[in-house]
Amino acid sequence: MELSDANLQTLTEYLKKTLDPDPAIRRPAEKFLESVEGSQNYPLLLLTLLEKSQENVIKVCASVTFKNYIKRNWRIVEDEPNKICESDRIAIKANIVPLMLSSPEQIQKQLSDAISIIGREDFPQKWPDLLTEMVNRFQSGDFHVINGVLRTAHSLFKRYRHEFKSNELWTEIKLVLDAFALPLTNLFKATIELCSTHANDASALKVLFSSLILIAKLFYSLNFQDLPEFFEDNMETWMTNFHSLLTLDNKLLQTDDEEEAGLLELLKSQICDNAALYAQKYDEEFQPYLPRFVTAIWNLLVTTGQEVKYDLLVSNAIQFLASVCERPHYKHLFEDQNTLTSICEKVIVPNMEFRAADEEAFEDNSEEYIRRDLEGSDIDTRRRAACDLVRGLCKFFEGPVTGIFSGYVNSMLQEYAKNPSVNWKHKDAAIYLVTSLASKAQTQKHGITQANELVNLTEFFVNHIQPDLKSATVNEFPVLKADGIKYIMIFRNQVPKEQLLVSIPLLINHLQAESIVVHTYAAHALERLFTMRGTNNATLITAAEMAPFVEVLLTNLFKALTLPGSSENEYIMKAIMRSFSLLQESIIPYIPSVITQLTQKLLAVSKNPSKPHFNHYMFESICLSIRITCKANPEAVGSFEEALFLVFTEILQNDVQEFIPYVFQVMSLLLEMHKNEIPSSYMALFPHLLQPVLWERTGNIPPLVRLLQAYLERGASTIASAAADKIPGLLGVFQKLIASKANDHQGFYLLNSIIEHMPPESVDQYRKQIFILLFQRLQNSKTTKFIKSFLVFINLYCVRYGALALQEIFDSIQPKMFGMVLEKIIIPEIQKVSGQVEKKICAVGITKILTECPPMMDTEYTKLWTPLLQALIGLFELPEDDTIPDEEHFIDIEDTPGYQTAFSQLAFAGKKEHDPVGQMVNNPRIHLAQSLHKLSTACPGRVLSMLSTSLNAEALQYLQGYLQAASVSLL
Amino acid sequence: MPVKHTEHMTKFKNKGKDATALRRQRVEMSIQLRKARKDEQILKRRNISMHLKEENPSLGQDRPEEIVQLSLEEIVAAVNGNNTKLQLLATQAIRSMLSRHKEPPINQIIELGIIPRVVEFLGRADNAPLQFEAAWALTNIASGTSEHTRAVVEGGAIPAFISLLSSPHMHISEQAVWALGNVAGDGPLYRDAVFAHDVIPPLLALVSPATPVGFLRNITWTLSNLCRNKNPCPPLDAVQKILPILICLLQHEDKEIISDSCWAVSYLTDGCNDRIQVVVDTGILPRLVELMDNPELIVMTPALRAIGNVVTGTDQQTQAAIDAGVLAVLPRLLRHMKPTIQKEAAWTLSNIAAGPCQQIQQIITCGLLPPLVEVLDKGDFKAQKEAVWVVANFTTGGTVDQVVELIRAGVLKPLLNLLSAKDSKTILIILDTISNLFMAAETMGEAEKLCLLVEELDGLEKIEDLQNHENNMVYRAALNILEKYFSGEETTDLEPQTGPDGLYDFSVEKEDFDF
């Protein structure tokens, strides 16, 4: 494309069309632009347009298009063609900086972004004059231009804050420092001077302060990796000025906006960050300045208002104090009683107050409020910062700080008592203060785990928390109600059990509260109380103790789900699950109503599943209903199927992907409840379960395998008789799974079930294929996980079909195959097998090979007999071999194969571990002894001679132990 | 470096990790942003008048008022002329300018083009004062930048100075020693040029019980510069000749001589294991360890550096340092008030912790864990970073019992606190360490307990926060830990990867099997 007016005209037209709302016009235009963007001069045409076009909208459009073009094409990827020709690159770099600086702000921003993208690739080597070009502009005195430069510099340098140290990076930083540090320092000084000369000119000040913010940010980036020599030498200049900016105020810079932080706040906030950086990393050099900053920041806190716009500044400032006061060599700055008192009084207490903004969030944005308050995503809030400062101060001054605050707590409570409806916020602050003072360590699972011993938590609970919760009106002072419930929740391990028991009906009562926060907290508190452990690892609160409350608890929980805003409240659903699990059979009378409500809920949310946790607990609750009911009355399974299958069918038909794995798990659970033949309703579904589309989704694999296993356990003979044509499809699934290193263990679970349960004749024709497939995998891509599963499988096969069958099928695939597998796989690798049941299967299988396989006694395989026995004794006696070859380190082996599916998505749908040799063999060592005895009776002398010639002494000793224990001897 | 820790490699924890990555030589960044460290040894020194006079009474005749002020033109004329008296005056004038305290005009002097001529004066055995003035002037020129040193070397000064080492006048041979120190200190190229002119015999010949302390200090300093610099290391045969003298000097009572000898040894140990072995073989480690504990900072610093370098070597070399008692001294150094000492001590410990578990056991037995935890908790940031490495290596190579011991010592709290450090690399190493701890905890079935502990100590929150970290590796490491250990009962997805497939119908071609 030439740089001609005609082309400019064409481009203008197409750019205009890309703004058209009609896709029929817009899309072809976009396509066209894409098709020409590889042409030489295209970017230069765009630059021309964004500078010279008559229409502003085209200018802006050209600048955005240009930036996106740079973003897509500038980087040169190895082995891929260079997408921008060299002369264009040179021309862009030569023109873009002045162009950016002379453009109006809207376009400047796009070009600045483009520069930083280019800079990321080309700076510094391929763009050596960028820095000088930028620095020269500092002289211009035009702060519109200067801010453009600073902004670009910031986007170029901010990566120094997170990248790893490297020679390459530091070379660049050094280059930047050499060219940039001095001009930046001079600019900093000059800007500050201008601020005082223009102290009365609001619009000038705004521009100047924007510069100062950018300068302070650049300072942070340039000082991040290490303390540069230049900045160490000029620390006095920077720190003195930073310090005075911290203490500066100017009415003209104050904003009316309550929410948005103003320039002054942003600058001070950045200065706090800069001071914190130096305090943390360059303590030795920064020490002389630190006390001044502590004082300044503290004063700043004392004088800063409650508005939201100051939040970031205040929390940064408090965090700075919190990090400094923990350091032993700055302890002295805080230890004076007056200092401590005034920090407590003027910094901590005011920032713990419940503000209008908090109140708003409590009412209108309760989800966010709960997340911040309960789950600790409150890192940037003032309350949190104040709380951290309390904990920091307590490190050295626990006694004095506790003393000071006790006074405040008492006076705030007195204020409240005088006029609760007006002063309830005082009580809120008192509770928050007690909480932050008392909690030294906390976990979600246990609440507070270490408490400040100087605070009497139970007394406070009885005197100040319970009375609020006992009040007849659940909807009065919702914030205090929430505070009280939260108090129970987090101090549940500190408050004695009898007090918790007193609280339970109160909590149940508050499930009815209108406030979302209050009823959510009540549900959450109940759920947490129900998970507490007492002695003997049992739950602290027993089902018996809950007996009087079962009905009201269940009623209120389900009613809470109907309260506005809580229809998919995960805390409530989790509390339902936990209640079921705790109450067990005492919920049975309520099941008919419960299951109806749960299925209705399921139907409703399956239209648009949006709350994963809610859904998860809902399915858990369904599983619990089934298990608890069917345990007492197995016949009841039918009524669950009746209630659920309709919804399940709908979910499967509508392909609700989020729910399908759950449905499979619930179906597995239901199917396993059946004692007799598999119902026809399940058989009708069977062919659908083998559909490849289901198996393509990784999340389906574990639950589907589990379900197929249930089919095989309950209905193997039905499948063999009524669905024999589906057997290849079933094995196809096995083959699909075995082909994947990640899913092969799932394939083995399926295969093991097939071998264990299917009538032998139904799989006869496929057996050879199965082994060939396994050998193929073994030969081409064996992994430790695969070998472990493989060993379990062949031994299970041996147990089921006999050792001779195993030998015959191996040798029919390839002569001497059996010997090769014994020698190369079983003997050297058997030690790797892990898991009780897995080891047992292998022991019994190998015992069979040793004692029930004639070719082991009278062919060339005989030489493997003693090594195999030795390996078996090793399996019994040696610690498990958990070495994994080095090259396998990086493949994913998290899901270590157990014999049963390790997938436990639904905890309450889990099944018991299945031991296929359970009845057959109790003690595999004794079983070995008895089998050897039998063998030696059949061929006297042979066994003993094989043992004495090559079994090592230690193994022999173990073996003698087994024989003794079995009270048999060898002939 | 040969693969070490073969023993470890069979254990699960080191699998896939490169053992050589554990031992870290002192971070040799060719680029420094910081100010040159004040406690490092000085590379080049200028002979400044006042200073010199106090130290060398032999030069008492050199009174400043005698020096005649000459213009640069006059100097050039005089130096290039044949009047011996004027030559001396001019050289003296040059020397005087170059010896003034502030901003010596080295460039200007070089630009006069008279250096070859001044070098010539070094050979004027008949005129000792001229020799001395020339030597002094050239010493100070060589003390400047590399550019300046080059001017002297290219003027042919190296052989001339080496001849002067054997001058009958002690103050002249001393000045030659000094000049050669400056030349050698410039870098490996000139250092080896000095060696190539056979500096060793005449230089070592100067060392005798009768050598005055001041002179001996100069010799030691020059020797240390001859041992200094890598790429390449100084020639082995030269090192072997210098070492016995250094060993003697290390026994001297003068702290500056000991200091520079220690620096020399520290340079010799700053390299490949073969070079470390040469030093270990001299049996000097116990003396170095003793010096590490010396109250004088200028002695302690290089002695610690030397031992620190030794333990970057093989397990056997590290064991030699342990046998010399390094572990008994390190606790005091870890608690030293000076941050750089803390830092180097922690760095040294980190390399010992990279050894086999027997050596890790010795770390425990010698009581290093409490001071280590103190450094992590409230040390200077530089020292904290090194302490993080100690913990990382310890948890990589230690046995489960040893790791438990480490946790009992209280390492977790300060370690987790450092997750808010402003340094991506440190954060990443801590995250790796946390993974190590979890692996150890899993083998004991205590992973859940560790989860709670990490959460109690506010570590969980910090790790969660790191999911927002700009550095991709940090973000992924944090995410990995969260997914693996903290996803709790709400875990929904195992997310296995789909493998290569297309094998949906059940059939397979048989091939020949050979396992």
Contacts between the chains, C-beta under 8 A, distances in Angstrom:
chain1	res1	chain2	res2	distance
A	159	B	470	7.6
A	161	B	422	7.8
A	161	B	470	7.0
A	162	B	424	5.3
A	162	B	469	6.6
A	162	B	470	3.9
A	162	B	471	4.2
A	162	B	474	7.5
A	163	B	424	6.6
A	163	B	471	6.7
A	164	B	424	5.5
A	164	B	425	5.0
A	164	B	428	7.7
A	164	B	471	7.3
A	164	B	473	7.8
A	165	B	29	7.4
A	165	B	425	6.0
A	167	B	29	6.2
A	167	B	30	5.8
A	167	B	31	5.7
A	170	B	29	6.3
A	170	B	31	4.0
A	170	B	32	7.7
A	170	B	33	6.3
A	171	B	31	5.2
A	173	B	33	6.2
A	174	B	31	5.6
A	174	B	33	6.3
A	177	B	33	6.9
A	224	B	422	6.5
A	225	B	33	6.5
A	226	B	32	8.0
A	226	B	33	4.5
A	226	B	34	5.5
A	227	B	33	7.2
A	227	B	34	5.9
A	227	B	35	7.9
A	228	B	33	4.5
A	228	B	34	7.2
A	229	B	33	6.9
A	229	B	34	6.2
A	229	B	35	4.4
A	229	B	36	7.9
A	232	B	34	7.5
A	232	B	35	5.4
A	233	B	35	7.6
A	277	B	422	5.9
A	280	B	381	6.0
A	280	B	421	7.1
A	280	B	422	6.0
A	281	B	381	4.8
A	281	B	422	6.0
A	281	B	423	7.5
A	282	B	381	7.5
A	283	B	339	7.7
A	283	B	380	5.8
A	283	B	381	6.5
A	284	B	339	5.3
A	284	B	380	6.2
A	327	B	378	6.3
A	328	B	378	5.5
A	376	B	461	5.8
A	379	B	461	7.5
A	379	B	465	6.6
A	441	B	456	3.9
A	441	B	457	6.8
A	442	B	455	7.8
A	442	B	456	6.7
A	443	B	452	5.2
A	443	B	455	4.2
A	443	B	456	5.4
A	443	B	460	7.9
A	444	B	455	7.0
A	445	B	452	6.4
A	445	B	455	7.7
A	446	B	452	7.0
A	449	B	452	7.6
A	449	B	456	5.3
A	450	B	456	7.1
A	612	B	492	6.4
A	613	B	490	6.2
A	616	B	490	6.7
A	616	B	492	6.6
A	692	B	504	5.4
A	696	B	498	7.3
A	698	B	494	7.8
A	698	B	495	6.1
A	698	B	496	5.3
A	698	B	497	7.3
A	698	B	498	6.0
A	699	B	493	5.9
A	699	B	494	8.0
A	699	B	495	7.4
A	701	B	496	6.8
A	702	B	494	6.4
A	728	B	505	7.2
A	728	B	506	4.9
A	729	B	506	7.7
A	731	B	506	4.1
A	732	B	503	7.8
A	732	B	504	5.1
A	732	B	505	5.4
A	732	B	506	4.4
A	734	B	506	7.5
A	735	B	503	4.8
A	735	B	504	7.3
A	735	B	505	8.0
A	735	B	506	5.3
A	735	B	508	7.5
A	736	B	501	5.7
A	736	B	503	5.8
A	736	B	504	5.7
A	739	B	499	5.4
A	739	B	500	6.5
A	739	B	501	5.5
A	739	B	503	4.8
A	740	B	496	7.3
A	740	B	497	7.4
A	740	B	498	6.5
A	740	B	499	2.6
A	740	B	500	7.5
A	740	B	501	7.0
A	741	B	499	5.9
A	742	B	496	3.7
A	742	B	497	4.7
A	742	B	498	7.6
A	742	B	499	6.1
A	743	B	496	5.3
A	743	B	498	8.0
A	743	B	499	6.6
A	746	B	496	8.0
A	766	B	506	7.0
A	769	B	506	6.7
A	769	B	507	7.0
A	769	B	508	6.0
A	772	B	508	5.2
A	772	B	510	5.0
A	773	B	508	4.8
A	775	B	513	4.9
A	776	B	508	6.2
A	776	B	511	6.7
A	778	B	513	7.6
A	778	B	515	6.5
A	779	B	511	7.2
A	779	B	513	5.5
A	779	B	514	7.4
A	779	B	515	6.7
A	813	B	510	7.0
A	813	B	513	7.7
A	814	B	512	6.8
A	814	B	513	5.8
A	817	B	513	6.7
A	820	B	513	7.2
A	820	B	514	7.4
A	820	B	515	6.0
A	821	B	515	7.3
A	824	B	515	4.0
A	825	B	515	6.1
A	882	B	12	6.1
A	883	B	10	6.2
A	883	B	12	7.4
A	884	B	12	7.4
A	884	B	15	6.4
A	886	B	9	7.9
A	886	B	15	6.1
A	886	B	16	5.8
A	889	B	15	5.0
A	889	B	16	3.1
A	890	B	16	6.6
A	892	B	496	7.4
A	892	B	497	6.9
A	894	B	484	7.2
A	894	B	494	7.8
A	895	B	494	5.9
A	895	B	496	6.8
A	903	B	494	6.2
A	905	B	491	7.6
A	905	B	492	6.4
A	907	B	489	6.3
